[in-house]
Amino acid sequence: MSAVRAGAVGVNGEAAPGAGIERYTFAERVVHWFVALTFIALMLSGFALGYPRAYFLSGLFGGGQTMRFLHPWFGVGFTVGLLWMLGAWHRNMRMNAGDREWVRRLKTYTGSGHTGLDTGRFNAGQKGYYWFSVVLGLVLFVTGLPLWGGFLGGAAGIHHVARFLHHGTFLLMVGGFIIHVYMSTVMFPGTMAAMTTGRVTRAWAAFHHPAWFRDRERRAGASR
């Protein structure tokens, strides 16, 4: 009998703490938080560089000149983390017919945290944010190269186009990041615990990601 049928599921699939199952490996969690922290550094230093009223944020990085030196290197670290995620998760992030149905039930999901679909390890929203972050993150890196200066600077025309695209991409990523944090903390409490401890309860897994839960159970049974 599954944890759901056993009645262990509460609001939005949350359950009392149990032995749980591994949702994210230690390496996945380290890279996730590395990407998150480097993006926060990019965001704060980017606001300081792009908006005079936010220049006071440069003090967090040792002042204007130090911040200008560090900002592109934060971008390099962020991009390396994204490339690791691309290599590690791209197979799990492929869209399928079930994901299209998930999008059609988005209103139901935002209201209850569940769509009633046989969801795998990641739902369509998580897959969408993954590709959004990877694609725009790479655009951010490529458009940032001409702004770095030196031999990467290029012609004035390239510099102006790169600045426009870099700034627009930056704002889109900040908006996506805010939504991601809001959904992980306020909208669906308890979700962030999976990325800190690496584990979720069996009831949570069976409720939110039933296809992934069954696959984990099948693999566990076969290894016994």
Contacts in CASP RR format, 6 or more apart in sequence:
PFRMAT RR
TARGET T0000
AUTHOR 0000-0000-0000
METHOD contacts of the structure
MODEL  1
MSAVRAGAVGVNGEAAPGAGIERYTFAERVVHWFVALTFIALMLSGFALG
YPRAYFLSGLFGGGQTMRFLHPWFGVGFTVGLLWMLGAWHRNMRMNAGDR
EWVRRLKTYTGSGHTGLDTGRFNAGQKGYYWFSVVLGLVLFVTGLPLWGG
FLGGAAGIHHVARFLHHGTFLLMVGGFIIHVYMSTVMFPGTMAAMTTGRV
TRAWAAFHHPAWFRDRERRAGASR
2 202 0 8 1.000
2 206 0 8 1.000
2 213 0 8 1.000
3 9 0 8 1.000
3 15 0 8 1.000
3 201 0 8 1.000
3 202 0 8 1.000
3 203 0 8 1.000
3 205 0 8 1.000
3 206 0 8 1.000
3 207 0 8 1.000
4 203 0 8 1.000
4 206 0 8 1.000
4 207 0 8 1.000
4 210 0 8 1.000
6 203 0 8 1.000
7 203 0 8 1.000
8 15 0 8 1.000
8 16 0 8 1.000
8 201 0 8 1.000
8 202 0 8 1.000
8 203 0 8 1.000
9 15 0 8 1.000
9 203 0 8 1.000
9 204 0 8 1.000
9 206 0 8 1.000
9 207 0 8 1.000
10 203 0 8 1.000
12 112 0 8 1.000
12 113 0 8 1.000
12 114 0 8 1.000
12 188 0 8 1.000
12 207 0 8 1.000
13 114 0 8 1.000
13 203 0 8 1.000
13 204 0 8 1.000
13 207 0 8 1.000
13 208 0 8 1.000
14 189 0 8 1.000
14 190 0 8 1.000
14 201 0 8 1.000
14 203 0 8 1.000
14 204 0 8 1.000
15 201 0 8 1.000
15 202 0 8 1.000
15 203 0 8 1.000
15 204 0 8 1.000
16 201 0 8 1.000
17 201 0 8 1.000
18 201 0 8 1.000
18 202 0 8 1.000
19 202 0 8 1.000
20 199 0 8 1.000
20 200 0 8 1.000
20 201 0 8 1.000
20 202 0 8 1.000
20 205 0 8 1.000
21 199 0 8 1.000
21 200 0 8 1.000
21 201 0 8 1.000
21 202 0 8 1.000
21 205 0 8 1.000
21 213 0 8 1.000
21 216 0 8 1.000
22 198 0 8 1.000
22 199 0 8 1.000
23 194 0 8 1.000
23 198 0 8 1.000
23 199 0 8 1.000
23 200 0 8 1.000
23 205 0 8 1.000
24 32 0 8 1.000
24 194 0 8 1.000
24 195 0 8 1.000
24 198 0 8 1.000
25 198 0 8 1.000
26 198 0 8 1.000
28 88 0 8 1.000
29 195 0 8 1.000
29 196 0 8 1.000
29 198 0 8 1.000
31 81 0 8 1.000
31 84 0 8 1.000
31 85 0 8 1.000
31 88 0 8 1.000
32 85 0 8 1.000
32 195 0 8 1.000
33 195 0 8 1.000
34 77 0 8 1.000
34 81 0 8 1.000
35 78 0 8 1.000
35 81 0 8 1.000
35 82 0 8 1.000
35 85 0 8 1.000
38 74 0 8 1.000
38 75 0 8 1.000
38 77 0 8 1.000
38 78 0 8 1.000
38 81 0 8 1.000
39 78 0 8 1.000
39 173 0 8 1.000
39 177 0 8 1.000
41 61 0 8 1.000
41 70 0 8 1.000
41 74 0 8 1.000
42 71 0 8 1.000
42 74 0 8 1.000
42 75 0 8 1.000
42 78 0 8 1.000
43 170 0 8 1.000
43 174 0 8 1.000
43 177 0 8 1.000
44 57 0 8 1.000
44 60 0 8 1.000
44 61 0 8 1.000
45 57 0 8 1.000
45 58 0 8 1.000
45 60 0 8 1.000
45 61 0 8 1.000
45 67 0 8 1.000
45 70 0 8 1.000
45 71 0 8 1.000
45 74 0 8 1.000
46 71 0 8 1.000
46 170 0 8 1.000
47 54 0 8 1.000
47 57 0 8 1.000
48 54 0 8 1.000
48 55 0 8 1.000
48 56 0 8 1.000
48 57 0 8 1.000
48 58 0 8 1.000
48 59 0 8 1.000
48 61 0 8 1.000
48 64 0 8 1.000
48 67 0 8 1.000
49 67 0 8 1.000
49 68 0 8 1.000
49 71 0 8 1.000
50 167 0 8 1.000
55 64 0 8 1.000
58 64 0 8 1.000
58 67 0 8 1.000
59 67 0 8 1.000
60 67 0 8 1.000
61 67 0 8 1.000
61 70 0 8 1.000
61 71 0 8 1.000
72 144 0 8 1.000
72 147 0 8 1.000
72 148 0 8 1.000
75 140 0 8 1.000
75 141 0 8 1.000
76 141 0 8 1.000
78 137 0 8 1.000
78 140 0 8 1.000
78 141 0 8 1.000
79 137 0 8 1.000
79 138 0 8 1.000
79 141 0 8 1.000
82 133 0 8 1.000
82 134 0 8 1.000
82 137 0 8 1.000
82 138 0 8 1.000
85 130 0 8 1.000
85 134 0 8 1.000
86 134 0 8 1.000
89 122 0 8 1.000
89 130 0 8 1.000
92 121 0 8 1.000
92 122 0 8 1.000
93 122 0 8 1.000
93 126 0 8 1.000
93 127 0 8 1.000
93 128 0 8 1.000
93 130 0 8 1.000
93 131 0 8 1.000
94 127 0 8 1.000
95 124 0 8 1.000
95 127 0 8 1.000
98 117 0 8 1.000
98 124 0 8 1.000
99 123 0 8 1.000
99 124 0 8 1.000
99 127 0 8 1.000
100 124 0 8 1.000
101 115 0 8 1.000
101 117 0 8 1.000
102 109 0 8 1.000
102 115 0 8 1.000
102 117 0 8 1.000
102 119 0 8 1.000
102 123 0 8 1.000
102 124 0 8 1.000
102 125 0 8 1.000
103 124 0 8 1.000
103 125 0 8 1.000
105 115 0 8 1.000
105 116 0 8 1.000
105 117 0 8 1.000
108 114 0 8 1.000
108 115 0 8 1.000
109 115 0 8 1.000
109 123 0 8 1.000
110 187 0 8 1.000
113 188 0 8 1.000
113 208 0 8 1.000
114 207 0 8 1.000
114 208 0 8 1.000
115 123 0 8 1.000
118 210 0 8 1.000
118 211 0 8 1.000
119 208 0 8 1.000
119 209 0 8 1.000
119 210 0 8 1.000
119 211 0 8 1.000
119 212 0 8 1.000
120 209 0 8 1.000
120 210 0 8 1.000
120 211 0 8 1.000
120 212 0 8 1.000
120 215 0 8 1.000
121 209 0 8 1.000
121 212 0 8 1.000
122 130 0 8 1.000
122 209 0 8 1.000
123 208 0 8 1.000
123 209 0 8 1.000
129 176 0 8 1.000
129 180 0 8 1.000
132 176 0 8 1.000
133 173 0 8 1.000
136 169 0 8 1.000
136 172 0 8 1.000
136 173 0 8 1.000
137 169 0 8 1.000
137 173 0 8 1.000
139 165 0 8 1.000
139 169 0 8 1.000
140 166 0 8 1.000
140 169 0 8 1.000
140 170 0 8 1.000
140 173 0 8 1.000
143 162 0 8 1.000
143 163 0 8 1.000
143 165 0 8 1.000
143 166 0 8 1.000
143 169 0 8 1.000
144 162 0 8 1.000
144 166 0 8 1.000
145 152 0 8 1.000
145 153 0 8 1.000
145 162 0 8 1.000
146 152 0 8 1.000
146 153 0 8 1.000
146 154 0 8 1.000
146 158 0 8 1.000
146 159 0 8 1.000
146 162 0 8 1.000
146 163 0 8 1.000
147 153 0 8 1.000
147 159 0 8 1.000
147 162 0 8 1.000
147 163 0 8 1.000
147 166 0 8 1.000
153 159 0 8 1.000
183 191 0 8 1.000
184 191 0 8 1.000
184 192 0 8 1.000
184 195 0 8 1.000
185 191 0 8 1.000
185 192 0 8 1.000
193 200 0 8 1.000
194 200 0 8 1.000
202 213 0 8 1.000
205 212 0 8 1.000
205 213 0 8 1.000
205 216 0 8 1.000
206 213 0 8 1.000
END
